[in-house]
Amino acid sequence: MAMPRSGNTLFGSLMNQNPDIAVTPNSITLEIMKDIFLLKQTDTFQNYSDHKSLDNVLSSVYKNYYKDWDYKYIIDRGPVMTSGNFALIKKHLGQPVKCIILWRDLLDVLASYIKWFENEPTAYPNRYGKNTIEEKLKMLMNKDGSIAKGLTAIQNAILPENKHMCHIVRYENLVTEPKKCLRSIYNFLEIEYYPHRYHNLDQFSVNGLKYDDNIVGNNMHTIKTELKLEENPYKKMIPESIIKEYGHIVL
């Protein structure tokens, strides 16, 4: 789990070099489970409350969704630790929960969005329209915004009762010390290490599929082929009001 613009696509591209592993793009599996779970609130279900049968369906979601994926390990990317989601996963996954948290400095995340907005002015026209940079960033940070949802999941994950199930990967470490960083992930997952390639990186793909960025705006998921930590000049464009309100948030 992660906020957007935090190395999700890079992490997936690196890990997917291992033929035994599939790191998914943003996954809908949790949305499926939530929709099924919400059926318990309907009059039809409450009129005849067959909890066991519905729980059987919930417990089969992951297995059935990925049954045609020929991988030994699947790392499902989703907001696992948001309210209610973790309880569903813990009850119905059928094995111990392990969460990998990708963390990038929040102001760097915001700066990355500014760069994307500037380079892709038509991105998400129905969502952001002609709003100012400050207004766009506030939309990302409100309770239903993309960044806020990821941040909430991370904050829930690092609570004392959940922290033992989580492994934190910092973006700057992934970029500057990738081998050491990935070794720590393999140790956490308790699976055999795979010798990864850290140059001439491939764009993200898994199970024969790639992102269709025509949906959100070009280059949303384009990664650089070489690992390099660079200062983002767009960080200087973050409005002072945004820095004052959110700059204190750290992990």
C-alpha positions as CSV (number, residue, x, y, z in Angstrom):
1,M,0.0,0.0,0.0
2,A,1.1,3.6,-0.6
3,M,0.1,7.0,-1.5
4,P,0.2,7.7,-5.3
5,R,3.4,8.9,-6.8
6,S,5.4,7.0,-4.2
7,G,7.2,4.4,-6.2
8,N,4.4,1.9,-6.7
9,T,5.0,1.4,-10.4
10,L,8.8,1.2,-9.9
11,F,8.4,-1.3,-7.1
12,G,6.2,-3.4,-9.3
13,S,8.5,-3.2,-12.3
14,L,11.5,-4.4,-10.2
15,M,9.7,-7.2,-8.4
16,N,8.0,-8.5,-11.5
17,Q,11.4,-9.4,-12.9
18,N,11.1,-12.4,-10.6
19,P,9.1,-15.0,-12.6
20,D,7.6,-16.4,-9.4
21,I,6.1,-13.0,-8.3
22,A,3.3,-10.8,-9.6
23,V,2.9,-7.4,-8.2
24,T,-0.5,-6.2,-9.4
25,P,-1.5,-2.7,-10.5
26,N,-4.2,-0.9,-8.4
27,S,-6.4,-3.9,-7.6
28,I,-10.2,-4.1,-7.5
29,T,-10.2,-7.2,-5.3
30,L,-10.9,-5.3,-2.1
31,E,-13.7,-3.3,-3.9
32,I,-15.3,-6.6,-4.8
33,M,-15.1,-7.9,-1.3
34,K,-16.5,-4.6,0.1
35,D,-19.4,-4.8,-2.3
36,I,-20.2,-8.4,-1.3
37,F,-19.9,-7.5,2.4
38,L,-22.3,-4.6,2.0
39,L,-25.0,-7.1,0.8
40,K,-25.4,-8.0,4.5
41,Q,-27.1,-4.6,4.9
42,T,-29.8,-5.3,2.3
43,D,-33.3,-6.2,3.2
44,T,-33.0,-9.4,1.1
45,F,-30.1,-10.7,3.1
46,Q,-31.4,-9.6,6.5
47,N,-34.7,-11.4,5.6
48,Y,-32.7,-14.6,5.3
49,S,-29.3,-14.1,6.9
50,D,-27.1,-16.9,5.5
51,H,-23.8,-15.5,6.8
52,K,-21.9,-18.7,6.2
53,S,-22.6,-18.8,2.5
54,L,-21.8,-15.2,2.0
55,D,-18.6,-15.6,4.0
56,N,-17.7,-18.5,1.7
57,V,-18.0,-16.1,-1.3
58,L,-15.8,-13.5,0.5
59,S,-13.1,-16.1,1.2
60,S,-13.0,-17.2,-2.4
61,V,-12.5,-13.7,-3.9
62,Y,-8.7,-13.7,-4.0
63,K,-8.4,-17.3,-5.1
64,N,-10.9,-17.0,-7.9
65,Y,-9.7,-13.6,-9.1
66,Y,-6.2,-14.8,-9.5
67,K,-6.8,-18.4,-10.4
68,D,-5.5,-17.9,-14.0
69,W,-2.4,-16.1,-12.9
70,D,0.5,-18.5,-13.1
71,Y,2.7,-17.2,-10.3
72,K,3.8,-18.6,-7.0
73,Y,3.4,-15.3,-5.1
74,I,1.0,-12.5,-5.8
75,I,1.4,-9.1,-4.1
76,D,-2.0,-7.4,-4.4
77,R,-1.8,-3.6,-4.4
78,G,-4.8,-2.1,-2.6
79,P,-5.8,0.0,0.4
80,V,-5.7,-2.9,2.8
81,M,-5.4,-0.9,6.0
82,T,-8.3,1.5,5.5
83,S,-11.2,1.3,7.8
84,G,-13.0,-2.0,7.5
85,N,-10.8,-3.4,4.8
86,F,-8.2,-4.9,7.1
87,A,-10.9,-6.8,9.0
88,L,-12.1,-8.3,5.8
89,I,-8.6,-9.3,4.7
90,K,-7.7,-10.7,8.0
91,K,-10.8,-12.8,8.2
92,H,-11.0,-14.0,4.6
93,L,-7.5,-14.2,3.2
94,G,-6.9,-17.6,4.7
95,Q,-3.3,-16.9,5.6
96,P,-1.3,-14.4,7.7
97,V,-1.5,-10.9,6.4
98,K,1.8,-9.2,5.3
99,C,1.7,-5.6,4.1
100,I,4.5,-3.7,2.3
101,I,4.2,0.0,2.8
102,L,5.8,2.3,0.3
103,W,6.5,5.7,1.8
104,R,7.7,8.9,0.1
105,D,8.0,12.3,1.7
106,L,4.5,13.9,1.4
107,L,5.8,17.1,-0.1
108,D,7.7,15.1,-2.7
109,V,4.5,13.3,-3.6
110,L,2.7,16.7,-4.0
111,A,5.6,18.0,-6.1
112,S,5.3,14.9,-8.3
113,Y,1.6,15.7,-8.9
114,I,2.4,19.3,-9.7
115,K,4.9,18.1,-12.3
116,W,2.3,15.7,-13.8
117,F,-0.4,18.4,-13.9
118,E,2.0,20.8,-15.6
119,N,3.0,18.3,-18.2
120,E,-0.4,16.7,-18.7
121,P,-2.9,19.6,-18.5
122,T,-5.7,17.5,-19.8
123,A,-5.3,14.8,-17.2
124,Y,-8.5,14.0,-15.2
125,P,-10.4,16.9,-16.8
126,N,-13.7,16.0,-15.1
127,R,-12.0,15.7,-11.7
128,Y,-9.6,18.7,-11.6
129,G,-10.8,20.8,-14.5
130,K,-9.2,24.3,-14.6
131,N,-8.6,24.5,-10.8
132,T,-5.5,26.2,-9.5
133,I,-2.5,24.1,-8.3
134,E,-3.5,24.9,-4.7
135,E,-7.1,23.7,-5.4
136,K,-6.0,20.5,-7.1
137,L,-3.7,19.6,-4.2
138,K,-6.4,20.3,-1.7
139,M,-8.7,17.9,-3.7
140,L,-6.0,15.3,-3.5
141,M,-5.7,15.8,0.3
142,N,-9.4,15.9,1.3
143,K,-10.8,12.8,2.8
144,D,-11.9,11.3,-0.5
145,G,-8.7,12.3,-2.3
146,S,-6.2,9.8,-3.7
147,I,-3.4,10.9,-1.4
148,A,-5.6,11.1,1.7
149,K,-6.8,7.6,1.2
150,G,-3.3,6.2,0.9
151,L,-2.2,8.2,3.9
152,T,-5.1,7.0,6.0
153,A,-4.2,3.4,5.1
154,I,-0.6,3.9,6.1
155,Q,-1.5,5.6,9.4
156,N,-3.7,2.7,10.3
157,A,-1.0,0.3,9.3
158,I,1.6,1.7,11.7
159,L,-0.7,1.5,14.7
160,P,0.8,-0.7,17.4
161,E,-1.7,-3.6,16.9
162,N,-0.9,-3.7,13.1
163,K,2.7,-2.7,12.8
164,H,4.2,-6.2,13.2
165,M,2.4,-7.2,10.0
166,C,4.0,-4.4,8.0
167,H,7.3,-3.6,6.3
168,I,8.1,0.0,5.4
169,V,10.0,0.7,2.2
170,R,11.1,4.3,1.8
171,Y,11.2,5.7,-1.7
172,E,14.7,7.1,-1.4
173,N,16.1,3.8,-0.3
174,L,14.4,1.9,-3.1
175,V,16.1,4.3,-5.6
176,T,19.5,4.6,-4.0
177,E,19.9,1.2,-2.4
178,P,17.6,-1.1,-4.4
179,K,19.5,-4.3,-3.7
180,K,19.5,-3.8,0.0
181,C,15.9,-2.7,0.0
182,L,14.6,-5.6,-2.0
183,R,16.6,-8.1,0.1
184,S,14.8,-6.7,3.2
185,I,11.5,-7.3,1.4
186,Y,12.3,-10.9,0.6
187,N,13.3,-11.5,4.2
188,F,10.0,-10.0,5.4
189,L,8.0,-12.1,3.0
190,E,10.1,-15.2,3.9
191,I,10.7,-16.2,0.3
192,E,13.9,-16.9,-1.6
193,Y,15.8,-13.9,-2.9
194,Y,16.0,-13.3,-6.7
195,P,18.9,-11.4,-8.3
196,H,17.2,-8.4,-9.8
197,R,18.4,-6.0,-12.6
198,Y,18.7,-2.3,-11.6
199,H,19.5,-0.8,-15.0
200,N,17.6,-0.6,-18.2
201,L,14.3,-1.1,-16.4
202,D,11.2,-2.3,-18.1
203,Q,8.0,-0.4,-18.0
204,F,5.4,-2.0,-15.7
205,S,3.6,-5.0,-17.0
206,V,2.2,-8.1,-15.3
207,N,0.3,-11.2,-16.6
208,G,0.5,-9.9,-20.2
209,L,-1.1,-6.5,-19.3
210,K,0.0,-2.9,-19.1
211,Y,-1.5,0.3,-17.8
212,D,-3.8,2.2,-20.2
213,D,-2.9,5.7,-19.3
214,N,-5.3,7.1,-21.9
215,I,-7.8,6.8,-19.0
216,V,-6.0,9.2,-16.6
217,G,-3.5,11.1,-18.7
218,N,-0.2,10.2,-20.4
219,N,2.8,9.2,-18.3
220,M,1.0,8.6,-15.1
221,H,2.8,5.2,-14.8
222,T,5.9,5.8,-16.9
223,I,9.1,5.0,-15.0
224,K,12.6,6.1,-15.7
225,T,14.8,3.3,-17.0
226,E,17.6,4.1,-14.6
227,L,17.4,4.5,-10.9
228,K,18.4,8.0,-9.8
229,L,17.2,10.2,-6.9
230,E,16.7,13.7,-8.1
231,E,15.5,16.9,-6.5
232,N,12.1,17.8,-7.9
233,P,12.1,21.5,-8.9
234,Y,8.4,21.5,-8.8
235,K,8.6,21.3,-5.0
236,K,9.2,25.1,-5.1
237,M,5.7,25.5,-6.6
238,I,3.9,24.0,-3.6
239,P,1.8,26.8,-2.1
240,E,2.7,28.0,1.3
241,S,-0.8,27.2,2.6
242,I,-0.4,23.6,1.6
243,I,3.1,23.3,3.2
244,K,1.7,24.9,6.4
245,E,-1.3,22.5,6.5
246,Y,0.4,19.2,5.5
247,G,4.2,19.7,5.7
248,H,4.4,18.3,9.2
249,I,3.1,14.8,8.2
250,V,6.0,12.3,8.3
251,L,6.5,8.6,8.9
